[in-house]
């Protein structure tokens, strides 16, 4: 379970996050949406300790990130993250990209890590790309490799930071399909995305952020059919 | 016409051997230390960043000749015993070249997006693992042409070690010249040898530059 309690974060005088409260239970899929600059990505980065926050507390499986004794490296082993621009290691093959962390962090043997990598590549539908370099893959394929790379650590949580917004329209579906399957298999997911089709299919909760605050929260139907704030109404009009 | 060179060729090439050895140690040491210096230069920890920046700025603003001299005369006081010219030159070159290689690596690290290291961290890798498997190899590949260019400069600069009596290529040539007094021929030979090696080096650098552009790593 991820508990976010009264979290605020500042860059100098600018408040990127103010008073965020949210709980994500195991097995849930939460979709975070909102205009750019509203603090969605920053919130994700705070949850796995990539960004510090000044106030409040984030607790992952009972471990507080505010506690200076918490080993953030250890914590991140259980929280996979997928980035907008894929961020694959350009000097490594697809297979090496996926098997690196299990070998170095989990200390798996090369055979075990590669076997896992091959399984994951089959799961995301591109087993034939194992020996390719990222530069030779399409955007959609790269993002599926990035998802496989995160899954290789067998994390309890997966976070997605606008995973489809750098993709050509025809490649969005192949990535969303992988994510939808993951959610249906019971992965706990935090997704920053504007893909409302995805949200309708798998989101247990949608939160809408603006100026670093959670302005609205609810199920897909509640958010979609009956948005409360003017800001959310306007936003929905724009993305549909 | 090349009699002075021909008569002393073993002695001269022996000197060139010393030049190659000095270059080898100066480059491996300088590049390895430079990779770390570059990491220090992008460190957010001021206890790392500030001393390393001071070191880089200090050494880079001194003439190499002075650093070689200074080491040769100061090291015996620090070490408590005289160092041989070769060892002294190797240390001086590593310390000097690491600042230049360090700045090349710094540029290489800064060309890597923050999100790429964030991606490595998000799989649970530590800073040391991220540096070793991601940052250093990518910076090394991206900066390979600059690294080779700086290596050529280092190779040429090793001749400065002749001031502390190291019998490298130029020093031995001057010894031969003192006996034979055939300066144009002898130093012409040195120039040709240096030119051939450096020219090949710059071609290799060019090759990697084009290769890097093709694979999309640059």
Interface residues (C-beta under 8 A of the other chain):
Chain A: X45 X48 X50 X73 X74 X76 X77 X79 X80 X81 X83 X84 X85 X87 X88 X89 X90 X91 X100 X101 X104 X105 X106 X133 X135 X146 X149 X150 X152 X153
Chain B: X113 X115 X116 X118 X119 X120 X121 X122 X123 X124 X125 X126 X129 X133 X134 X137 X138 X141 X215 X216 X217
